[in-house]
Amino acid sequence: MIIIDFHNFTIVLLFFIFSIILCIYEYVKKKKNSFFTIVYKYSCILYGIFLIKYVFLPLTMFPDEFEKEIVSTFPYYQLIPLATITETIQETGNFVQIIGNAVLLFPLGVYLGLLDKKAISFKYVFLKITIITVSIETIQLMINFLTQYPNKIFDIDDIILNIPGGLLGWIIIKYLAPHLEKENIPTIFNKKNNYYNG
């Protein structure tokens, strides 16, 4: 059995690599970013790494026969809306996992409101967040079939929770935009967005 995961060193290494790639891209494109935009972009890289770790890892590959027998009855997907949410509340009364799934893409909505100039439109944001969360669940399902192991199941409830969480992040940034503008903190909603051209 092989278990793949991101440890502290891996996270730091990936952040360093992607930061270098971003630096090269910004240099080639000759982009001039404000301090805040630089913070946005590099924190977005870090969020992306932790998101990958949370939604895809640890990844179990090549389980032994004993392990296969144990997990043989475990599902790879859950397609009944609200089933996982209801079961979690009824059996454990623990809202932490539910809240965790709801806020998983909250930072994504925030970053869209800070960096993606096309994210002025609610329709655009809704579509983008939906595509991303469905893609995450689909990749999880594909990984399960490829590894023959229920690593992270495709759960319709995750989609139901992720989308509102991402939209909430975007809505909050949109609401705060006028106040942030007064402090010279750039968002895509700034009326005079001259802080950066990235």
C-alpha positions as CSV (number, residue, x, y, z in Angstrom):
1,M,0.0,0.0,0.0
2,I,1.2,3.5,-0.9
3,I,-0.1,6.6,0.8
4,I,0.6,10.0,-0.8
5,D,0.2,13.2,1.2
6,F,1.5,16.7,1.5
7,H,3.8,17.3,4.5
8,N,5.1,20.6,5.7
9,F,8.2,20.4,3.6
10,T,6.2,19.5,0.5
11,I,3.8,22.5,1.1
12,V,6.8,24.9,1.4
13,L,8.4,23.5,-1.7
14,L,5.3,23.7,-3.8
15,F,4.7,27.3,-2.6
16,F,8.2,28.2,-3.5
17,I,8.0,26.6,-7.0
18,F,4.6,28.2,-7.9
19,S,5.8,31.5,-6.5
20,I,8.8,31.4,-8.8
21,I,6.5,30.5,-11.7
22,L,4.3,33.5,-10.9
23,C,7.3,35.8,-10.6
24,I,8.5,34.8,-14.0
25,Y,5.1,35.2,-15.5
26,E,4.6,38.6,-14.0
27,Y,8.1,39.6,-15.3
28,V,7.4,38.4,-18.8
29,K,4.1,40.1,-18.9
30,K,5.6,43.3,-17.4
31,K,2.8,43.6,-14.8
32,K,3.0,46.2,-12.1
33,N,1.1,45.1,-9.1
34,S,0.3,47.0,-5.9
35,F,1.5,45.5,-2.5
36,F,-2.1,44.3,-1.8
37,T,-2.3,42.5,-5.2
38,I,1.0,40.8,-4.6
39,V,-0.4,39.6,-1.2
40,Y,-3.6,38.4,-2.9
41,K,-1.8,36.4,-5.5
42,Y,0.7,34.7,-3.2
43,S,-1.9,33.9,-0.6
44,C,-4.0,32.5,-3.4
45,I,-1.2,30.1,-4.2
46,L,-1.0,29.0,-0.6
47,Y,-4.8,28.5,-0.5
48,G,-4.7,26.4,-3.6
49,I,-2.1,24.1,-2.2
50,F,-4.0,23.6,1.0
51,L,-7.2,23.1,-1.0
52,I,-5.6,20.3,-3.0
53,K,-4.3,18.7,0.2
54,Y,-7.8,18.8,1.8
55,V,-9.9,17.6,-1.1
56,F,-7.6,15.0,-2.6
57,L,-5.2,13.8,0.1
58,P,-4.1,11.5,1.7
59,L,-4.3,9.4,-1.4
60,T,-4.1,5.6,-0.9
61,M,-2.9,3.5,-3.8
62,F,-2.3,-0.2,-4.3
63,P,-4.1,-1.4,-1.1
64,D,-3.3,-5.0,0.0
65,E,-5.9,-7.7,-0.3
66,F,-6.9,-7.4,3.4
67,E,-7.4,-3.7,3.0
68,K,-9.4,-4.2,-0.2
69,E,-11.7,-6.6,1.6
70,I,-12.4,-4.1,4.4
71,V,-13.2,-1.2,2.0
72,S,-15.0,-3.3,-0.6
73,T,-18.4,-2.3,0.7
74,F,-17.5,1.4,1.0
75,P,-19.2,3.6,-1.6
76,Y,-17.4,5.7,-4.2
77,Y,-20.2,8.3,-4.5
78,Q,-23.3,9.6,-2.7
79,L,-25.9,11.1,-5.0
80,I,-28.9,11.6,-2.6
81,P,-29.2,15.4,-1.8
82,L,-28.9,16.2,1.9
83,A,-28.4,12.6,2.9
84,T,-24.8,13.1,4.2
85,I,-25.8,16.4,5.9
86,T,-28.9,14.7,7.6
87,E,-26.9,11.6,8.6
88,T,-24.1,13.7,10.1
89,I,-26.5,15.8,12.2
90,Q,-28.7,12.9,13.3
91,E,-25.8,10.5,14.2
92,T,-23.2,12.9,15.6
93,G,-24.8,16.3,16.0
94,N,-21.4,17.6,14.8
95,F,-21.7,20.6,12.6
96,V,-18.0,21.1,12.2
97,Q,-17.7,19.0,9.1
98,I,-20.8,20.6,7.6
99,I,-19.5,24.1,8.3
100,G,-16.1,23.1,7.0
101,N,-17.6,22.0,3.6
102,A,-19.6,25.2,3.5
103,V,-16.5,27.4,4.0
104,L,-14.2,25.3,1.9
105,L,-14.6,27.5,-1.2
106,F,-15.3,30.7,0.8
107,P,-11.7,32.0,0.1
108,L,-12.3,31.2,-3.6
109,G,-15.2,33.6,-3.7
110,V,-13.0,36.2,-1.9
111,Y,-10.2,35.8,-4.4
112,L,-12.6,36.1,-7.4
113,G,-13.7,39.4,-5.9
114,L,-10.1,40.5,-5.5
115,L,-8.4,39.3,-8.6
116,D,-10.8,38.2,-11.4
117,K,-12.0,41.2,-13.4
118,K,-14.7,39.1,-15.0
119,A,-16.2,38.3,-11.6
120,I,-18.3,41.5,-11.6
121,S,-21.3,39.4,-12.7
122,F,-23.0,37.1,-10.2
123,K,-23.9,34.7,-13.0
124,Y,-20.2,34.4,-13.9
125,V,-19.2,33.8,-10.3
126,F,-21.9,31.2,-9.7
127,L,-20.9,29.4,-12.9
128,K,-17.2,29.4,-12.1
129,I,-17.7,28.2,-8.5
130,T,-20.1,25.5,-9.7
131,I,-17.7,24.3,-12.3
132,I,-14.8,24.2,-9.8
133,T,-16.7,22.3,-7.1
134,V,-18.2,19.8,-9.6
135,S,-14.7,19.3,-11.0
136,I,-13.3,18.6,-7.6
137,E,-15.9,16.0,-6.9
138,T,-15.5,14.4,-10.3
139,I,-11.7,14.1,-9.9
140,Q,-12.3,12.5,-6.5
141,L,-14.6,9.9,-8.1
142,M,-12.0,9.3,-10.9
143,I,-9.3,8.8,-8.4
144,N,-11.4,6.3,-6.5
145,F,-12.0,4.2,-9.6
146,L,-8.3,4.4,-10.7
147,T,-7.0,3.4,-7.3
148,Q,-9.9,1.0,-6.5
149,Y,-10.0,2.7,-3.1
150,P,-12.6,5.0,-1.5
151,N,-10.2,7.9,-0.8
152,K,-12.7,10.8,-1.0
153,I,-16.2,10.0,-2.2
154,F,-18.1,12.1,-4.8
155,D,-20.8,13.6,-2.5
156,I,-23.6,15.7,-3.9
157,D,-23.9,17.4,-0.5
158,D,-20.4,18.7,-0.8
159,I,-21.5,20.5,-4.0
160,I,-24.6,21.8,-2.2
161,L,-22.5,23.3,0.6
162,N,-19.5,24.5,-1.4
163,I,-21.4,26.7,-3.8
164,P,-23.1,28.9,-1.2
165,G,-19.9,29.2,0.7
166,G,-18.0,30.4,-2.4
167,L,-20.8,32.8,-3.3
168,L,-20.8,34.2,0.3
169,G,-17.1,35.1,0.0
170,W,-17.7,37.0,-3.2
171,I,-20.8,38.8,-1.8
172,I,-18.8,39.9,1.3
173,I,-16.0,41.3,-0.8
174,K,-18.6,43.1,-3.1
175,Y,-20.3,44.6,0.0
176,L,-17.0,45.7,1.6
177,A,-15.5,47.0,-1.7
178,P,-16.5,50.7,-1.1
179,H,-15.0,50.6,2.4
180,L,-11.8,48.9,1.1
181,E,-11.5,51.5,-1.7
182,K,-11.4,54.3,0.9
183,E,-8.3,52.5,2.4
184,N,-6.8,52.2,-1.1
185,I,-7.2,48.4,-0.9
186,P,-8.0,47.2,-4.5
187,T,-10.9,44.9,-5.5
188,I,-12.5,44.3,-8.9
189,F,-15.4,46.5,-7.7
190,N,-13.4,49.7,-7.3
191,K,-14.8,52.5,-9.3
192,K,-11.3,53.7,-10.2
193,N,-9.3,50.5,-10.2
194,N,-5.9,51.9,-10.9
195,Y,-4.1,50.0,-8.2
196,Y,-3.0,47.2,-10.4
197,N,-3.2,45.9,-14.0
198,G,-3.1,42.2,-13.2
